[in-house]
Structures are given as structure tokens and as C-alpha cells.
Amino acid sequence: MTLAARHLDFTVTETDDHNFVVRFSESAFAVVFAREFAEAHAEIERHAHIAGAQEVLLGKAAAPREHLLIGLYARTRLLEDLKEPVLVRSVAPSSTGAAPRKH
């Protein structure tokens, strides 16, 4: 994993099930599962130290440091997906083009 050196513009919110939603300013969001973050925490921390030398890392004043790391991780995943997209599922509209009516 390589954390991309780009402007930080995200907000991290912990969900009721202790996972995280990262909202970016470009109307994009990512979900980071708590288990996924725990497993990658050491590597994320190491790369955040390197990224800190290349860009200014600022977080909300009251936000935990983990939120900065979670946001960095989510942003990196998002940028990697943009560079090398993987089709997960294709959804096609129905043949009639209209949703069924409820009576």
C-alpha cells in the first residue's frame, strides 16, 4: 500500500456497529470495517508517517488520531480503485423502464 500524497478532505464517522463511514468532499464515500482497519493498522501508521513528510496531515481538533488513519486508508483505496477499477456487479434497467406499481 502506498498512501497517495493529495489534499485531505474527508470526515470519518463511526457507525453503530463500530465500523466507519468516510465521506469525501466530492460526494463520494467509503466504508472501512473495524476488523479490516485493525488488521492493517500497523501498515497504515507506517505509511502515514511517510505521507506526513510529503503533505500536511490535519484532522478535526476533537477527532481521534485513528480517524485520520482511517481516512487516509479509505482515500488510498478509493484512488487505487479509480486507477484500476474492478467490476463487482452490473445492474441493468428493467425491460419496461418503469418500476412496478403498488396498489
ZADO-1210 file (C-alpha; in nm, 4 decimals, padded with zeros to 6 digits):
<atoms>
<atom x="00.0000" y="00.0000" z="00.0000" code="MET" pos="1"/>
<atom x="00.1228" y="00.3480" z="-00.0825" code="THR" pos="2"/>
<atom x="-00.0646" y="00.6427" z="00.0587" code="LEU" pos="3"/>
<atom x="-00.1152" y="00.8968" z="-00.2163" code="ALA" pos="4"/>
<atom x="00.0044" y="01.2497" z="-00.1496" code="ALA" pos="5"/>
<atom x="-00.3116" y="01.4514" z="-00.2080" code="ARG" pos="6"/>
<atom x="-00.5130" y="01.7112" z="-00.0201" code="HIS" pos="7"/>
<atom x="-00.7052" y="01.5665" z="00.2736" code="LEU" pos="8"/>
<atom x="-01.0739" y="01.6473" z="00.2632" code="ASP" pos="9"/>
<atom x="-01.2826" y="01.3875" z="00.4445" code="PHE" pos="10"/>
<atom x="-01.4909" y="01.3247" z="00.7536" code="THR" pos="11"/>
<atom x="-01.4924" y="00.9945" z="00.9428" code="VAL" pos="12"/>
<atom x="-01.7998" y="00.8784" z="01.1334" code="THR" pos="13"/>
<atom x="-01.8189" y="00.5646" z="01.3447" code="GLU" pos="14"/>
<atom x="-02.1331" y="00.3625" z="01.2825" code="THR" pos="15"/>
<atom x="-02.3458" y="00.1863" z="01.5453" code="ASP" pos="16"/>
<atom x="-02.1776" y="-00.1446" z="01.4586" code="ASP" pos="17"/>
<atom x="-01.8296" y="00.0124" z="01.5171" code="HIS" pos="18"/>
<atom x="-01.7328" y="00.0310" z="01.1519" code="ASN" pos="19"/>
<atom x="-01.6547" y="00.3622" z="00.9799" code="PHE" pos="20"/>
<atom x="-01.8015" y="00.5728" z="00.7012" code="VAL" pos="21"/>
<atom x="-01.5592" y="00.8140" z="00.5360" code="VAL" pos="22"/>
<atom x="-01.7250" y="01.0989" z="00.3461" code="ARG" pos="23"/>
<atom x="-01.5177" y="01.2886" z="00.0908" code="PHE" pos="24"/>
<atom x="-01.5936" y="01.6387" z="-00.0383" code="SER" pos="25"/>
<atom x="-01.6502" y="01.5116" z="-00.3927" code="GLU" pos="26"/>
<atom x="-01.9788" y="01.3403" z="-00.2947" code="SER" pos="27"/>
<atom x="-01.8012" y="01.0079" z="-00.2592" code="ALA" pos="28"/>
<atom x="-01.7850" y="00.7852" z="00.0448" code="PHE" pos="29"/>
<atom x="-01.6147" y="00.4687" z="00.1592" code="ALA" pos="30"/>
<atom x="-01.6824" y="00.2133" z="00.4296" code="VAL" pos="31"/>
<atom x="-01.3918" y="00.0856" z="00.6373" code="VAL" pos="32"/>
<atom x="-01.4715" y="-00.2169" z="00.8508" code="PHE" pos="33"/>
<atom x="-01.3280" y="-00.2140" z="01.2025" code="ALA" pos="34"/>
<atom x="-01.1698" y="-00.5560" z="01.1544" code="ARG" pos="35"/>
<atom x="-01.0127" y="-00.4515" z="00.8239" code="GLU" pos="36"/>
<atom x="-00.8677" y="-00.1393" z="00.9890" code="PHE" pos="37"/>
<atom x="-00.7380" y="-00.3348" z="01.2891" code="ALA" pos="38"/>
<atom x="-00.5581" y="-00.5811" z="01.0610" code="GLU" pos="39"/>
<atom x="-00.3964" y="-00.3049" z="00.8524" code="ALA" pos="40"/>
<atom x="-00.3384" y="-00.0549" z="01.1377" code="HIS" pos="41"/>
<atom x="00.0405" y="-00.1014" z="01.1695" code="ALA" pos="42"/>
<atom x="00.0979" y="-00.0664" z="00.7957" code="GLU" pos="43"/>
<atom x="-00.1325" y="00.2366" z="00.7739" code="ILE" pos="44"/>
<atom x="00.0513" y="00.4000" z="01.0662" code="GLU" pos="45"/>
<atom x="00.3871" y="00.3384" z="00.8977" code="ARG" pos="46"/>
<atom x="00.2702" y="00.4861" z="00.5668" code="HIS" pos="47"/>
<atom x="00.1012" y="00.7801" z="00.7405" code="ALA" pos="48"/>
<atom x="00.4391" y="00.8726" z="00.8883" code="HIS" pos="49"/>
<atom x="00.5863" y="00.8787" z="00.5356" code="ILE" pos="50"/>
<atom x="00.2868" y="01.0705" z="00.3962" code="ALA" pos="51"/>
<atom x="00.3228" y="01.3234" z="00.6794" code="GLY" pos="52"/>
<atom x="00.6603" y="01.4178" z="00.5383" code="ALA" pos="53"/>
<atom x="00.5039" y="01.4789" z="00.1954" code="GLN" pos="54"/>
<atom x="00.1811" y="01.6568" z="00.2880" code="GLU" pos="55"/>
<atom x="00.0268" y="01.8379" z="00.5802" code="VAL" pos="56"/>
<atom x="-00.1956" y="01.5986" z="00.7759" code="LEU" pos="57"/>
<atom x="-00.4679" y="01.7850" z="00.9593" code="LEU" pos="58"/>
<atom x="-00.7634" y="01.6381" z="01.1403" code="GLY" pos="59"/>
<atom x="-01.0588" y="01.7775" z="01.3303" code="LYS" pos="60"/>
<atom x="-00.9465" y="01.9157" z="01.6642" code="ALA" pos="61"/>
<atom x="-01.1529" y="01.6702" z="01.8711" code="ALA" pos="62"/>
<atom x="-01.1270" y="01.3705" z="01.6367" code="ALA" pos="63"/>
<atom x="-00.9243" y="01.0668" z="01.7432" code="PRO" pos="64"/>
<atom x="-00.5972" y="01.0034" z="01.5558" code="ARG" pos="65"/>
<atom x="-00.7496" y="00.6780" z="01.4302" code="GLU" pos="66"/>
<atom x="-00.9972" y="00.8812" z="01.2241" code="HIS" pos="67"/>
<atom x="-00.7085" y="01.0422" z="01.0369" code="LEU" pos="68"/>
<atom x="-00.5597" y="00.6981" z="00.9700" code="LEU" pos="69"/>
<atom x="-00.8966" y="00.5548" z="00.8650" code="ILE" pos="70"/>
<atom x="-00.9496" y="00.8468" z="00.6280" code="GLY" pos="71"/>
<atom x="-00.6026" y="00.8057" z="00.4779" code="LEU" pos="72"/>
<atom x="-00.6665" y="00.4361" z="00.4263" code="TYR" pos="73"/>
<atom x="-01.0078" y="00.4940" z="00.2677" code="ALA" pos="74"/>
<atom x="-00.8712" y="00.7672" z="00.0412" code="ARG" pos="75"/>
<atom x="-00.5874" y="00.5409" z="-00.0730" code="THR" pos="76"/>
<atom x="-00.8279" y="00.2559" z="-00.1501" code="ARG" pos="77"/>
<atom x="-01.0523" y="00.4962" z="-00.3423" code="LEU" pos="78"/>
<atom x="-00.7623" y="00.6288" z="-00.5510" code="LEU" pos="79"/>
<atom x="-00.6415" y="00.2742" z="-00.6217" code="GLU" pos="80"/>
<atom x="-00.9924" y="00.1773" z="-00.7345" code="ASP" pos="81"/>
<atom x="-01.0040" y="00.4793" z="-00.9658" code="LEU" pos="82"/>
<atom x="-00.6724" y="00.3809" z="-01.1266" code="LYS" pos="83"/>
<atom x="-00.7622" y="00.0127" z="-01.1653" code="GLU" pos="84"/>
<atom x="-01.1395" y="-00.0314" z="-01.1434" code="PRO" pos="85"/>
<atom x="-01.2805" y="-00.3798" z="-01.0879" code="VAL" pos="86"/>
<atom x="-01.6379" y="-00.4532" z="-01.1949" code="LEU" pos="87"/>
<atom x="-01.8160" y="-00.6040" z="-00.8964" code="VAL" pos="88"/>
<atom x="-02.1716" y="-00.6106" z="-01.0287" code="ARG" pos="89"/>
<atom x="-02.3523" y="-00.4816" z="-01.3332" code="SER" pos="90"/>
<atom x="-02.7111" y="-00.3654" z="-01.2953" code="VAL" pos="91"/>
<atom x="-02.9361" y="-00.3181" z="-01.5975" code="ALA" pos="92"/>
<atom x="-03.2686" y="-00.1353" z="-01.6034" code="PRO" pos="93"/>
<atom x="-03.5836" y="-00.3444" z="-01.6371" code="SER" pos="94"/>
<atom x="-03.7177" y="-00.4059" z="-01.9886" code="SER" pos="95"/>
<atom x="-04.0206" y="-00.1809" z="-01.9295" code="THR" pos="96"/>
<atom x="-03.8148" y="00.1001" z="-01.7835" code="GLY" pos="97"/>
<atom x="-04.0672" y="00.1603" z="-01.5071" code="ALA" pos="98"/>
<atom x="-04.0850" y="00.0373" z="-01.1525" code="ALA" pos="99"/>
<atom x="-04.3801" y="-00.1892" z="-01.0661" code="PRO" pos="100"/>
<atom x="-04.6762" y="-00.0062" z="-00.9175" code="ARG" pos="101"/>
<atom x="-04.8072" y="-00.0865" z="-00.5743" code="LYS" pos="102"/>
<atom x="-05.1851" y="-00.0934" z="-00.5366" code="HIS" pos="103"/>
</atoms>
